[in-house]
Amino acid sequence: MSQGTLCSSREVNPDYGYVQFLLSTKMAAPSNVINIALSSVTTAVFHPIGYSKILIQIGHEPIASKHGKYMLWGRDAYFYPNIFQYAGHIWNTDGFFGMYTGLLPRLIGSNLGRYVQNEILQRCTTEEKEVEEGEEDVLQNWLKTLCAQTSKESMARICAVVASQPFHVVMIRQMAQFVGGETSYNGFFPAIREVYNTDGLKGFFSGIVPRLIGELVQIWACNLVSSLLSRYLIDSKEIKTYVHHLCGFIISMYTYPFTVVSNIMAVSGTDMVAAQPPNMKPYVGWVDCWTHLKWQNQLNRGSKMYWRVDLVRTAALRRN
């Protein structure tokens, strides 16, 4: 059926990919060393940007905002430095190699998650029986196929997230040390030991619930919307591919807050400076974190590379 192309998750994260893309190119196959190496190199190249983004997500703004205008001629506002200036601040503080803090657990987690996801998809993928014309309602058959395919993808993604989450937590906490200059999480194995000593086994899965919710919403919404468009509005296979990717991008903007909350909860409750007031409010759970960020209009922080508005100072400016 034409709607068979499925969406897995966010386009900016190497952990995520489209099911048919994974299966056709075997990106996650452990024997394909070249593809894994290329993916790892790409991740490493853009790691400083991801590092800066995560620090912004957990609420760290080390450089004061400056007065400016939207697009030079718009309304007055206060703006934080763009993402590249933020990465430059990390370089100036910790040196060139400091920008690559958390890279090892990120590479391990992303490749492990990709491998687990691909393996499960391959095991779940079986030849679908052809349905003879008139055997059952066409719409009903389409819905069954959509639900079956999306359920398989959801199961694979859940397993991938569970497998990669411990490494994701280690990465986040290594990065969060930048705020207070701690060294407890320096090194891969010492960081694993520190997570266990601090929170036990459950610490390796801190923030997993909002991450899973965001993943599942992304998968089901993307598959449903793209399948509807492919079925009723678009005939060209080439255009369907672009529309599918576009749907994934648009929907990811709505699921982005789950990423922010997940990364905050990976740090919350620790004794790091990043997790203590005034840097971070103590949260009793991810719902409490979501509610607080929503009240502060901060659920989308870190989503922009440029024109990052300081909401507090800008609100004060407009009141005067």
Secondary structure, DSSP 4 states (H G I P E B T S, - for coil): -GGG----S-TT-TT---HHHHHHHTTT-TT-HHHHHHHHHHHHHTHHHHHHHHHHHTT---S--EEEEGGGTS-EEEEEPPHHHHHHHHHHHH-TGGGGTTHHHHHHHHHHHHHHHHHHHHHH--PPPPPPTTSS-HHHHHHHHHHHHHHHHHHHHHHHHHHHHHHHHHHHHHHHHHHHT--TT-SHHHHHHHHHHHH-GGGGGTTHHHHHHHHHHHHHHHHHHHHHHHHHT---HHHHHHHHHHHHHHHHHHHHHHHHHHHHHTTTTSSSGGGSTTTS---SSHHHHHHHHHHTT-TTTT--SS-EE-HHHHHHHHH-
